[in-house]
Amino acid sequence: MNSHDLLDLIWIVPALPLLGAAVLLLFGRRIGEPGAGVVASAMMVVAFAVSCVMLGALLGLPAESRVVTHHLFSWMPAGSFSVGFGTQADPLSITWCLLVTGVGSLIHIYSVGYMHGDGLYSRFFGYLNLFAASMLILVLADNFLLTFLGWEGVGLCSYLLISFWYERNSAAVAGKKAFITNRVGDVGFLIAMFLMVATYGTLNYSAVGAAAGVIDRPMATAIALLLFVGAMGKSAQIPLHVWLTDAMEGPTPVSALIHAATMVTAGVFLLCRAHVFLELSGDASTVVAWVGAVTALLAGTVAVVQPDIKRVLAYSTISQLGYMFLAIGVHAYVAAVFMVLCHAFYKAALFLGAGSVIHGNADNQDIRTMGGLKKFMPATALAFTVAWLAIAGIPPFAGFWSKDEILVDAFGGGHYGVWVLGTIAAVLTGIYMTRLVFLVFYGNERFRGTEVAAPVVPVVTGGSDEGDAGDEAHGHGTGVDDPDFTPTVAFGEPPREPDLHGHAPHESPMIMLLPIGILALLAIFGGLLNLPIGRLDFLGRFLEPVFEGVKEIDVSTGKELTVEGVSVVAALIGIFTALHFYRRGLRTPAADPIVDGLGPAATVVGHAYYWDEGIGAFVGGPGRAGASWLSRVLDAKIIDGAVNGTGWLVAWKARMLSKLQDGYVRRYGLAILLGATAVLLFLVMWAGR
């Protein structure tokens, strides 16, 4: 079988997890635990193996021929317009296939141990497989509409998994929030497709890309910005970022899958796939770059003061995604893809490591009441430390190579403003990640025998998604009435001493530690994918056919080394600043030096600049009043009034006319006589003229 024939079978990659989802959702209860987890994980591992085979087949083709499309069937024929159901195997789609199936497999395996004892064990793995299948359909589609099908599938699965423990109101609300926020972005994606159909008469990637040069710049700008609106929703860019931090209400493996391998990378993929529009529109690229840079900076400031381990990582993801969009905005597409891969390695390690920490600490998520956990969880601590150095951008870890490549391209391309914001965001990354690591694993122990200045029952804003997977069955979904329920820690809540159920913190089982260890190794060596040294830029040369025609950013060696040096210094400034405050832990859990030092500003930053509250106030106040007016006045009285009035007028005319047809022959004869007389009189008068 030659390479083309092999690549025609790439539909098997999404079909495997899709089959797993169907089996588990239909027969999962009979399969039970751990069988359901084994089935789901096996489907992902086999899908990863098939993706590796497809990579080999693609590499067997000449570089200029590495785009293989395969039409499966006609999906939506409508006159001269038709949309097919087919696959497109090229370097970009294969890269994402390897990411989704590779990192996704590790998260599935981790979940086998993590979800032990959960009453909805098989359903969880069915949803997890469906999530991966939707993402694979998204990246392997050969047209925008089929990508949109996977796009919506990912959105549905995020709702199902974020609100997985739906008995908890906070989880149910978080799922709806993610679903609705993404629908706002989807409107942009839909309108962009309408414009493509009106302009090209097709939605196929190959046809749109080949004909992109025939449209004018305003149309290219409109399509690019509308696609970016869709990407902002999926990839949590300001102002559509509010859903991602609440997504941690789902189980921790879901957080890892969303933040690392699937949903949030969909927006980056879409803009990379549609980069021809950005190349035609400099204005759209500028908007993308600045939104990404501002997102990286502001999300980083919020992460610095968060008390919840998963909330810190959630804002970190938003910030890191900002770097990826910054790269796309300065036309550094390979750098954006490179960071997607490296970020997946260290962010998955961080989230799974966070799950291990929470699992070993009786569901406690408050980093202020941890400390000294390295002694009890050495393997988790080691992997977490490696991922910390990677995300902070310390050489030679993966994050250094990917983040610095973006900053170098931004500076080399003359985008000095976004470069400055990106560099400041690097300082913040060093601060919030060092604070997180040292408050959790190092310094003084604060998880027992802790005196809290003012014991207050915290306001419940969410819920821990963790259960004691090693010792007892999960007790999720029982809400605040569950005595073991631990609320998610919101900014401003006073810390409280965690209930360790009479035992010290403990390490997670090997089935959870193994995926974390593999991801930590990838966080160390992931930079080897695209080293800016000689011919070691493997990823760049592999992706070259996808971004053919994009002008390469030429940066001198001296300038490159200078920018990289500044970036490393920025990261070290952040790290040593946090070390100054947190090296020994906290004097008391209620005394956080950075939060206290910021004073009133900490409240504003800690509440993410009140953007979420502002949306809630608008929707609940003027938004609700406006919608009510539209319903009562515009819809009911004006629109419905016009329609109903037209119907009444027609009915009135019909009633009037019906009176002329009452069945009396004499009246009909009289009408005929009068009509004939009128005609004769008219003719006589006309003839007389």
N, C-alpha and C positions, 0 to 999 in steps of 0.2 A: 504494500500500500504506500503510495507516494505521499508527500507532505500535504498537498492540497486535499486529497481524499481524507487524510487523517484530520485535518482542520475542519472539514465539513461535519465532523462528528463532535464538534465542541459543544453542541447543545446538550451532550451528556453531562457536562459539568453542572449546570443548574438543575438538570433533571434528577440527579442523585439526591440532593437535599430536598427537592420537591417531593420525590417519592417517599423519602423518610418522613416528611411532614404528613403526607396522606396516611401512611401506615400508622403513625403514632396518634394522630387525631382520631382515626377510626378504631384502632385496636389497642391503643396505648394502655388502657386499664387492664386488659388481659396480659399484656407483655409485662407490665409492672416494673418494679425497681430491683436491680439496676439495669434491667434489659432495655428499657426505653432509652436510657442514657447511652448505653453501648451502641444501640442501633443508630441513634442520631450522630454520635461521634464517628462511627464507622463510615457513614455516608459522607461526612465531611472529609475524613482522611482519604477515602477513595477519590473524592472530587479533587482533592489537592494532588493526588498522584496523577490523575488524568490531566490536570492543568500543567503539571511538569512535563508530561508527554507532549502536550500541545506546544509548550515552550520549545521543546526540542524540534518539533516539526516546523515551527515558525523559523527557528534559527537555521534550518536546513534550506530555506529559500533565500534567494538573493535579496539584499536589503530593499531594493526598489520594488520587489514583488511581495512584500510582507503585509499585504492587505487581502484577506481571503473572505469573501462574503458567500453565504449559502442561503438560498431562498427555500424555506420549508413549505409555506403555503400562502395563498393570498388571504389577507386578514380582513381588509375593509375596502372592497372595490366599490366605487361610486362614479359611474360614467368614465370620463377620461382620467379621473383621480383614483389612485389605488395605493393602499398601504399593505406591505407584505409583512409576514412573520418570518424573520430570518436572523441569522447571526453574522457578526463581523469580527473576525479574528485578526487582530493586528497587535503591535507591541503595547499599545495603551490598554486594550481590553485584557490581554494576557497578563500584564502587570497587575491589574486589579483582581483578576481571577486568582492569581497566586497569593495576593494579599488577603482576600476574603476567605479563601479556603484554608490557607496556611495558618494565619492568626486565628481564624474562626475555629479550626480544628482544636487548637490548644485551649480556647475558651470553652468549647464543648466538653473536652476531657476534664478540665477544671470543674465544670458544673456537675459532673457525675458525683464528685465528692461533696461539693458545696450544697447541692439541693437534696442531699440525703435526708429522708424522712419527711419531705414536703408532701402534703396531701394531693397536690396537683403536679406531681413529678413528671408524669408522661406528657401531660398537656404542655408543660414548660418546654420540653425538648421538641415537641411538635412545632410550637411557635418559633423556637430558636432555629430549627431547620428551615421553616418557611421564610424567616427573616433573611437567612443566607441565600436562599433560592431567589428571592425577590431582588436582592442586590446583584446577584450574578446575571439575572435577566436584564437588569438595568445596564450593566457594563458590556454585555455581549450583543445587545440589540444593534441592528443595522440601520435603524431609523429613529427619529426623535419620538414618535408616538409609542413605539415599543419600549423605548427607554422610559417614557412616561408611565407605562404600565408597571414596570419594575419600581419606578419612583413612588407610585401610589401604593404598591405592595409593601415597600419599606415603611411608608408612613403608617399603613394599617398595622403592621407588625410592631412598630414602635408603640402604638397605642395599646396593643394587646399585652406587651411585655412590661411597659412602664407601669401600667395599672394591673399587673398580674395578680397582686394581692389586693383585689378590688374591694374587699370588705373594709379596708382602711380607706376612709374618705380622702386622706391626703394622696394616696396612690391613685384613686379613681380620678381626682381632680387633675393630678399631674399628667395622666394619660390623655385626658381631654384637652388639656392645655397644649401638649405637644401636637396633637392631631389638628386642632384648630389653627394654631400658629403656622403650621406647615401648609394648611389650605390657603392661607393668605399668600404665601410665596408661590404656591401652585398656580394662582391666577396669572402671575407674570409668565410662567412657563407656557401656559395655555395660549395666551395672547401672542406670545412669540411664535408659536406654531401656526396660529392663524395667519400671521404676517408672512411666514415662510411659504405657506400654501398659496397665498395671494400673489407672492412674488415669483416663486419658482414652480408652483404646481406639484411639488413633491416634498417629502420629509426625509428621504433617504440621505444618509450622511455623505455618501460619495457624490450624489448629484448636487446637493446643496453646496458642498465644499468646492466642487469644480465650477459652479456657476456663481459663487459668492462675489466675484469681481464685477459682475454686471450690474449690481445694485448701487444706488448712490449712498453717500456717507450717512445722511440722516436716517435712512432705513436700516443700515448696518448698526448704527448707534442704538436705534430703538430696539432691534432684535437682541443686541448684546445686553442692553440694560434690563430688558424684560427677563432674559435668561438669568441674569445676575440676581434679580428679585427672587426667582425660584431657588437659586443657589443659596441666597441669604437665609431662606427658611430652613433648608435641609442642613446647612453647615453653620447655623447659629451665628450669623454676623449681625452686628448692630444695624437696625433696631429689632430684628427678628430673632434675637438670641435668648429670649426669656424662658423658653421651654427647656433648654438643655440642662440647666442646673437642677430643675425639678425632676428630670429624667432619672435621677438616682433613687427615686422612690421604688423603682423596679429592683429586682435582684442584682447583686453586684456583677455577675457575668453579663447581664444585659447592658449595664453601664459600660463595661469593657468593650462589648461588641459594638455598641453605638458609637463610643468615643474613639475607637481605634480602627475597626476594620470595615464598618458598613456605613451607616446612615450619614454621619457628618462628612464623610469623604465623597459623598455623591455629588455635592455641589462643586467640589474641585474637579471631579471627573467631567461633569457637564461642561464647565467652561473650558477645560482642556480640549474636549471633543469639539466644541464650537469655537475654537480659538480664531478661526478665519474672520469672524465678525469683530472680534477685538482687534485683530490686525488692521481691519479696514477703518476702525473707529478709534482714533486716539483719545477722544473725549470719554468713551466708555471705559477704556483701560485706566485712565486717570481716576475715574470714580471708583473702580474696583480697588486700585492700589491704596487710595486714601481711606476707604472704608475698612480695608484689611488692616492698615497701620493703626487707625484709631481704635479698632476692635482689640488688636493686640495690646495696646497700651492700657485702655480702660479696664478690660477684663483682668489684666495683670494687677492693677491697683486694687481691685475688689478681692482678688485671691489672697492678697497680703494679710488681710484682717479676718478671714473666715475661721471659725472654730471647728467646723465639721470636716473630717478627713476627706470625704467624698466631694463635698462642696468646693474645697480648695482645688481638687483635681478637675472638677467640672469647669470652673472658671479658667483653669490652666488650659483646658482643651479649647475653649473659646479663644483664648489669647493665641495659642499655637496655630489655630485655624486662620487667625488673622494674618500670620506670617505667610501662609500658603496663598491667600488671596492677594497679599502684597506682591508676592512673586508673580502671580498671573497678571496683575496690573502692570508690572514693568516688563512683561513679555518673557519672563524667565520660567517657562512652562516646565522644563525638565527639573529645575530646582524645586518647583512646587510638588511635582510627583515624587521627587527624592525625599522631600520632607514628609509627605504623606506616608511613605514606607517607614522611615525612621521613627516618626511619631507613633505609628501603629505599634512598633516594637516596645518602645519605652513606656508609652501610655497604657498599653495593655498590661505590662508588667506592674505598673503603678496601681492600676485599678484592681487587678487580681491580688496584688500585695495588700491593698487596703481591705479587700474582702477577707484575706487571711488574718489581718490585724483585728478586724471587728469580730470575726469568728472566734478568735482566741481570747477575746476580752469581753465575753458575755454581751455582745451587741453594742458595746459602747463605741460611739463615733466621735466623741469630743476629744480633740487632741490635747486640750488643756488638762484633762484628767488621765493622761497616759504617762509616758516617760519611762526610760530605762527598759524598754521591751526587748532590746537586743539580747539581753541575758536569757530571756524566755523564748524568743523567736529568732534565733541566729540566722537561719536560712532565709526567712522572709526579710530580715533586716539587711542581709547582704545584697539580695536581689533589688530591694528598694533603694539602697544606696547607689548601686550601679545605675539604675534608672534615673535617680536624682542627678547624678553627674552628667548623664546623657542629655536630659532635657535642659539642664543649665548651660550646656554648650561648652563643656570642658573637653579639650582634646585628650586622647584620641577617640572619645566616645562618639556614637553615631550622630547625636544631636549637634555636635560641633560642625561636622562637615555639611549637614543639610541646612542648618540655620545660617551659617556663615556664607554659604553659597548664595543664599537669597540676599543677604545684606551686601555682599560684594557686587552682585548684579544690580541692585538698586543704586548703589553709589556709582558704579561704573557707567550706568545708563543715565546719570545726571539727575536722578530722583532723590535729591538730597533731603527734602522734607520728610519723606516716608522713611528714609534711612535713619534719620535722627530719632523718629518715633520708634522704629524697630530696635534701635540700640538701647533706648531708655527701657523698652519692654524687656530686653535681655537682662538689664539690672534687676527689674522687678521679678523676673523668673528666678534669678538666683536668690532673691530674698524669700519669696513665698515657698519655694521648694526646700530651702535650707531650714526655714522655720518649721515646716511640716516634718522633715526628717528628724530634726533634733528634739522636737516636742514629743514625737512618738517613740523613737528608739533610743535616744541618748538622754543625758541629763538626769535629774532627780526623778524618782518614782512618785507618781501622784495618783495612782489608781487604787490605793487603799490607805486607810488611816488618814484621809485627806480632811483638813478643816476648811470648810468653805465659809467665806466671810458672812454671807447672808443667805442661808438655805431658803430657796424659793422654789415652789413648784413651777417649772418652766411652762410657757405657753406651747401647746402642741401645734407645730406647723407642718409636721410630716412624721414619717415613721422610719425606724430602722428596718432595713430589708433583710437583716441577717437573722439566722437561727443557729443554734448550737449544733452544727452539722456533725460534730464528732461524738457528742455525748447523748443527745436526745433529739427527738423529732422536732421539726420546725413548728412553731406556734404562730405562724403568720396569719394575717387577715383577721385578727380578733380585735384590732383597734385598741383604744385607750382602756378598755375594760380588761384587757389582758394584763395581769400583774407583771409579766416579763417584758411587756412592751416598752421599748426605749425610743423616745421621740427623736427625730432628726434635730440636730442642733442648729438653730437659727442665730444670726448675729444679734447680740444684745441679750441673749439668754444667759443667766448666771450658770456657771458649771455646777454639776452635782456629782457626788461620788458614785461611781458605777458599782452595781451589785455583781460581784464575781462569783456568786453562788458557792462561796466557800473554797475556791481553788485559785491558784495563781494563773496568770495568762499562760497559754500553751501554744505550741507550734501546730500548724495544720497538718493533715495527713499527706502522705507522699503523692497521692493522685492530684492534690491541689498544688503542691510545691513543685512538681516536675514541670508543668507548663510555665510557672513563674520563672523557674531557672532557665528554661530554653529562651524565653523572651528577654531575660536579662543578658544572656549571651549575644542575642541578636542586637540588643542595645549597645553592646560593646563593639561588635564587628560589622554592624549594618552599614557603617560609612564606607566599607570596602566596595559597596555597590557602585559608587560614583566618585572616586577620588580625583581631585583636579590635578593629577600628576601624570604627565606623559599620556600613555594609552590606557590608563586605568579608569577612565570615565566610562565604564561599561554601560551604565544606564543611559547616559546621554547618547552614546552611539547607537544603542538599541532603539531608543525612542526617536531618533533622527528622522526616519521616514514619516512619522506621524506629524511632526512639526516642520516638514519640509517647506522652505521658503521663508521661515521666520529668521529675521536677521539676528545673528549671534552677537551677544554683548561682548565687546572686546575690552578686556581689562588687563592692564600691564601687571607684570609680576610684582613690582614694587607697590603698586596701589592695592593689589589683592592682599599682600602680606600686611600692609598697613591697616586695612579694614578688618582683617581677621584678628590682628593684634588688639585693635580697639574693642572688638566684640568680646574677646577673651577677658580683657581688662574689665569690661562692663560686667561680665558674668562674675568675675572674682570680687568686684566691688559689692555686688549683691550678696554673694555668699558670705563674705567677711562681715558685712553689715549685720546680717542675720545671726552669724556666729557670735558677734559682740553681745547681742541681746539674749540669745537662746542657748548658748553653749552649755550652760549648767541647768537648763530647764526653766522652770518658773518658780518664783518665791512662793506664790500660792496660785492655784488654778484661776483665781479671779483677777490676778494681776498680770496682764499681758503688756510688756513694755511698749511695743509699737502701737498697739491700740490705745493705750493710755496716753502715749506721747502725741498722738494725732488729735486728741481731744474731741471737740464736736465734729471735726471733719471725719473721724472714724465712723460716726453714725451714718453720715451721708454715703461714704464709700462702702461701709459694711452692708448697707441696704441697696447696693448696686445703683447708687444715684437716684433711687426711688423711681426708676423707670417702670418696674413692674407695678408698683403701687399707683403710679400715674396712669398707666393703662387701665388698671382696675377702677380708679376713680372716674376716668373718662367714660368707660363703658357703662359703669353703674349710674353715672349722672347725666351729662349732656348726650352721651351716646344712646342711652336708654330713652331719654326724652325725645331725641331726634327720631329714633326708630319708631317710637309711639306715634309721633306726629305724622310720619310717612305712612304708617299703617292706617291711622284714623282719618287723616285728611287727604293726602295725596292718593293713596291706594283706594280707600273705601269711597271717598266722595268724588274725587276728580277722575281717576282712571276707571274705577267701577261705575261711577256716575255716568261717565261718557258712554260706556258700553251698555249699561242698563237703560240709559236714556234713548240710545239708538234703537234698542229692542222695543222699548215702549212706543216710540214713534211709528215703527213699522207695524206693531200690533194695532195701534189706533187707526192707522190708514186702512188696515185690513178690515177692522170693524166697520169703518165708514163705507168702504166699498161693498162689504157684505150686505148692507142694507139695500143696495141697488139690485141685488139678486135675491128677491124674496119669493119667486115662483109664480107671480101673477102674470098670466099671458097678456092681459089687457095693458098692464103697465109696460111690458116689453114692446107691444105694438105701438103704444103711444110714443115711447122713446125712439122707435125706428122712424115713425112718422115725423116727429120733430127733427130728427137728425137729417132725414131726406129733404125736408123743407128748408133747413138751414143751408144744406149744400146747394139746392136749386137757387135760393136767393143769392148766395155767394157767386154762383156762375152767371146769373143774370146781371148782377152788379158789375162783375168783371168784364162781361161782354159789352156793357153800356159804356165803359171807359174807352 
